[in-house]
Amino acid sequence: MPRSGTTWLSQIFASSPDVRLKFCPLFSYEFKHALDASSSPDAWKTFFQNVYDTPSPFMDQDHLRKDGHVPEFPSEGSAPDHLIIKSNRFHHLTSDLLQKVTDVKIIHLVRHPAATLHSWLTNPTEFPDGAEPLLQWRSGDCRKTDVGEYWGFDDWKTVTLQALELERSYPDRFRIQRYDALKQRPLSEAQSLFHFLDISMGPDTVDFIEQSQSRHDPSKRSVFKEPGPDTAWKSGLHANIIEDINSEIRHTPLQRFAEQE
């Protein structure tokens, strides 16, 4: 889901010289809506190769680098072995993709639902000006401007339940990563993820993880945040929203993501 820490995690992967990172190609100018649920396995494979080969200010997130919100990693090889795609859209294609392209692996990052919503509702670049949080927190309709958009608590539930099912169905290719665990133990959790993806971890990754937690950039887009509990939602989110979230996931498979890691 959006606002789950995917920018930070994707930059951890990008710190490896074995990785070429791209951001949400199906939302890019070059490949917007290039594939759907009817696309063939060969179409997916061609798509991934084209994404790998295509320079793009959007997919390469040049604006974040220009503003200092993400670092430069000059040690990327000329032809890294792995393409990693950061995306918080198009979850309706995930199951289909796993069935059709058997060498794809997916890391699905899950953040506490209240923390996810609080991060969205308080972000002026993501939550539309004039929209009412108490009316939008559940559906997220005010932010859904195109196919493949997922916002709001109902979508968080849908997407996370799908992730739990896919992890059961594809244990060697689909893995859930809790954001709070990554925040508390970034190096050991990253090592485990790199092993799952068969990616080598070098000194650049260790250095980036340390640097990313060494200072605090207040920008919502920045990966540089001081370590600490992910609890701003406790004082910043309306009490009625917190109560509804807790009551709806209590005694369900989703409750674990609202419990302390």
C-alpha positions as CSV (number, residue, x, y, z in Angstrom):
1,M,0.0,0.0,0.0
2,P,1.1,3.6,-0.4
3,R,2.7,5.2,2.6
4,S,4.1,1.8,3.8
5,G,7.9,2.5,3.6
6,T,8.4,1.3,0.0
7,T,10.7,4.1,-1.0
8,W,13.1,3.3,1.9
9,L,13.1,-0.4,1.2
10,S,13.5,0.0,-2.5
11,Q,16.6,2.2,-1.9
12,I,18.0,-0.5,0.4
13,F,17.8,-2.8,-2.6
14,A,19.1,-0.1,-5.0
15,S,22.3,0.2,-2.9
16,S,23.4,-3.2,-4.3
17,P,25.4,-3.0,-7.5
18,D,23.5,-6.2,-8.6
19,V,20.2,-4.2,-8.8
20,R,18.6,-1.8,-11.3
21,L,15.6,-0.1,-9.6
22,K,12.5,1.2,-11.5
23,F,9.4,2.9,-10.1
24,C,5.9,1.7,-11.1
25,P,6.3,1.3,-14.9
26,L,2.6,0.7,-15.5
27,F,2.0,4.2,-14.2
28,S,4.9,5.8,-16.3
29,Y,4.6,7.8,-19.5
30,E,6.6,5.1,-21.3
31,F,4.5,2.0,-20.3
32,K,1.3,3.4,-18.8
33,H,-1.3,0.5,-18.8
34,A,0.8,-1.5,-21.1
35,L,-0.4,-4.8,-19.5
36,D,-3.5,-6.1,-17.9
37,A,-4.9,-9.4,-16.6
38,S,-5.2,-10.7,-20.2
39,S,-1.5,-10.2,-21.0
40,S,0.5,-13.3,-21.9
41,P,3.6,-14.6,-20.1
42,D,5.7,-13.5,-23.1
43,A,4.2,-10.0,-22.9
44,W,5.2,-9.7,-19.3
45,K,8.7,-10.9,-20.0
46,T,9.1,-8.4,-22.9
47,F,7.7,-5.7,-20.6
48,F,10.3,-6.4,-17.9
49,Q,13.2,-6.4,-20.4
50,N,12.0,-3.1,-21.9
51,V,11.6,-1.5,-18.4
52,Y,15.1,-2.6,-17.6
53,D,16.5,-1.0,-20.8
54,T,14.6,2.3,-20.7
55,P,15.9,5.4,-19.0
56,S,13.1,7.4,-17.6
57,P,13.0,10.4,-15.2
58,F,9.8,9.0,-13.7
59,M,10.8,5.4,-13.3
60,D,14.3,6.4,-12.2
61,Q,12.8,8.9,-9.7
62,D,15.2,11.6,-10.7
63,H,13.2,14.2,-8.8
64,L,13.8,12.5,-5.5
65,R,17.5,12.3,-6.1
66,K,17.7,15.9,-7.3
67,D,16.0,17.1,-4.0
68,G,18.2,14.9,-1.9
69,H,15.4,12.7,-0.7
70,V,17.2,9.5,-1.9
71,P,20.9,9.0,-2.4
72,E,23.1,8.4,-5.4
73,F,24.6,4.9,-5.7
74,P,27.4,5.3,-8.2
75,S,28.6,1.7,-7.9
76,E,25.7,0.2,-9.9
77,G,27.2,-2.1,-12.6
78,S,26.7,-1.5,-16.3
79,A,24.3,-4.5,-16.5
80,P,23.0,-5.5,-13.1
81,D,21.6,-9.0,-12.8
82,H,18.4,-8.0,-11.1
83,L,15.5,-5.7,-12.0
84,I,13.6,-4.5,-8.9
85,I,10.3,-2.6,-9.4
86,K,8.9,-0.5,-6.6
87,S,5.1,-0.2,-6.9
88,N,2.1,0.5,-4.7
89,R,-0.4,0.2,-7.5
90,F,-2.0,-2.6,-9.6
91,H,-2.4,-5.1,-6.9
92,H,-5.2,-6.7,-8.9
93,L,-2.5,-8.0,-11.3
94,T,-0.2,-9.6,-8.7
95,S,-1.7,-13.1,-8.6
96,D,-1.9,-13.3,-12.3
97,L,1.7,-12.2,-12.6
98,L,2.9,-14.9,-10.2
99,Q,1.1,-17.5,-12.2
100,K,2.5,-16.4,-15.6
101,V,6.1,-15.5,-14.8
102,T,7.6,-18.2,-12.6
103,D,11.0,-16.4,-12.0
104,V,9.4,-13.3,-10.4
105,K,9.7,-12.8,-6.7
106,I,7.7,-10.3,-4.7
107,I,8.3,-8.6,-1.3
108,H,5.1,-7.2,0.1
109,L,5.7,-4.5,2.7
110,V,2.9,-4.2,5.4
111,R,2.8,-1.3,7.8
112,H,0.4,-0.9,10.8
113,P,-2.9,0.1,9.2
114,A,-3.3,3.2,11.5
115,A,0.3,4.3,10.7
116,T,-0.4,3.8,7.0
117,L,-3.5,5.9,7.1
118,H,-2.1,8.6,9.3
119,S,0.9,9.0,6.9
120,W,-1.5,9.4,4.0
121,L,-4.0,11.7,5.6
122,T,-1.3,14.1,6.9
123,N,0.6,14.2,3.6
124,P,-0.3,17.3,1.6
125,T,1.3,15.8,-1.6
126,E,-0.9,12.7,-1.4
127,F,-4.1,13.6,0.4
128,P,-6.1,16.0,-1.8
129,D,-6.6,19.6,-0.5
130,G,-10.1,20.1,0.7
131,A,-10.9,16.4,1.2
132,E,-12.3,15.4,4.6
133,P,-10.2,12.7,6.4
134,L,-13.2,11.5,8.4
135,L,-15.1,10.9,5.1
136,Q,-12.2,9.5,3.1
137,W,-10.1,7.3,5.4
138,R,-12.0,4.2,4.7
139,S,-12.7,4.3,0.9
140,G,-9.8,6.6,-0.2
141,D,-12.0,7.6,-3.2
142,C,-10.7,11.1,-3.3
143,R,-7.3,9.8,-4.3
144,K,-8.4,7.2,-6.9
145,T,-7.9,8.9,-10.2
146,D,-6.9,6.0,-12.4
147,V,-7.0,2.2,-12.7
148,G,-4.9,0.3,-10.2
149,E,-5.1,2.9,-7.3
150,Y,-5.4,1.6,-3.8
151,W,-6.0,4.0,-0.9
152,G,-7.9,3.9,2.3
153,F,-8.6,1.3,5.0
154,D,-10.8,-1.0,3.0
155,D,-8.1,-1.3,0.4
156,W,-5.5,-1.9,3.1
157,K,-7.6,-4.9,4.3
158,T,-8.1,-6.2,0.7
159,V,-4.5,-5.9,-0.3
160,T,-3.1,-7.4,2.9
161,L,-5.5,-10.4,2.9
162,Q,-4.4,-11.0,-0.7
163,A,-0.8,-10.9,0.4
164,L,-1.4,-13.4,3.2
165,E,-3.0,-15.8,0.7
166,L,-0.2,-15.3,-1.9
167,E,2.5,-16.0,0.7
168,R,0.7,-19.3,1.5
169,S,0.4,-20.2,-2.1
170,Y,3.9,-19.1,-3.2
171,P,6.2,-19.4,-0.1
172,D,9.4,-19.5,-2.2
173,R,8.4,-16.5,-4.3
174,F,6.2,-14.2,-2.3
175,R,7.2,-12.8,1.1
176,I,5.5,-10.4,3.5
177,Q,7.9,-8.0,5.2
178,R,6.6,-6.0,8.2
179,Y,7.6,-2.4,8.2
180,D,8.0,-2.2,12.0
181,A,10.5,-5.1,11.9
182,L,12.5,-3.4,9.1
183,K,12.5,-0.2,11.1
184,Q,13.7,-1.9,14.3
185,R,16.2,-4.3,12.8
186,P,17.0,-2.9,9.4
187,L,20.3,-4.6,8.7
188,S,19.3,-8.2,9.8
189,E,15.9,-7.9,8.0
190,A,17.6,-6.6,4.9
191,Q,20.1,-9.4,5.0
192,S,17.2,-11.9,5.1
193,L,15.4,-10.2,2.2
194,F,18.6,-10.1,0.1
195,H,19.0,-13.8,0.7
196,F,15.4,-14.5,-0.4
197,L,16.0,-12.6,-3.6
198,D,19.5,-14.0,-4.2
199,I,21.1,-10.6,-4.2
200,S,24.5,-9.9,-2.8
201,M,24.8,-7.3,0.0
202,G,27.9,-5.1,0.1
203,P,29.3,-2.2,2.1
204,D,27.1,0.4,0.2
205,T,24.0,-1.2,1.6
206,V,25.3,-1.2,5.2
207,D,26.4,2.4,4.8
208,F,23.1,3.5,3.4
209,I,21.1,1.8,6.1
210,E,23.2,3.6,8.7
211,Q,23.0,6.9,6.9
212,S,19.2,6.6,6.4
213,Q,18.7,6.5,10.2
214,S,21.4,9.0,11.1
215,R,19.4,12.2,10.5
216,H,15.8,13.3,10.1
217,D,14.5,14.9,7.0
218,P,10.9,16.2,7.6
219,S,9.9,15.7,4.0
220,K,7.4,12.9,3.5
221,R,9.3,11.8,0.4
222,S,12.7,11.4,2.1
223,V,14.2,8.1,3.2
224,F,16.3,9.8,5.9
225,K,14.5,9.3,9.2
226,E,15.8,8.9,12.7
227,P,15.0,5.5,14.2
228,G,12.1,5.2,16.6
229,P,8.7,3.7,17.1
230,D,6.2,4.1,14.3
231,T,3.6,5.6,16.7
232,A,2.8,9.1,15.5
233,W,-0.7,7.9,14.6
234,K,-1.6,7.4,18.3
235,S,-1.8,11.1,18.8
236,G,-2.4,12.3,15.3
237,L,-5.2,10.0,14.1
238,H,-8.8,10.6,15.0
239,A,-9.9,8.4,17.9
240,N,-13.0,7.1,16.0
241,I,-10.8,6.0,13.2
242,I,-8.4,4.1,15.5
243,E,-11.4,2.5,17.3
244,D,-12.9,1.3,14.0
245,I,-9.6,-0.1,12.7
246,N,-9.1,-2.1,15.9
247,S,-12.6,-3.4,16.0
248,E,-12.6,-4.5,12.4
249,I,-9.3,-6.4,12.4
250,R,-9.6,-7.9,15.9
251,H,-9.8,-11.7,15.8
252,T,-8.9,-11.8,12.1
253,P,-5.7,-12.7,10.3
254,L,-5.0,-9.0,10.0
255,Q,-4.7,-8.4,13.7
256,R,-1.0,-9.4,13.8
257,F,-0.1,-6.3,11.8
258,A,-1.5,-4.0,14.5
259,E,0.4,-5.8,17.2
260,Q,3.9,-4.9,18.3
261,E,6.6,-6.8,16.5
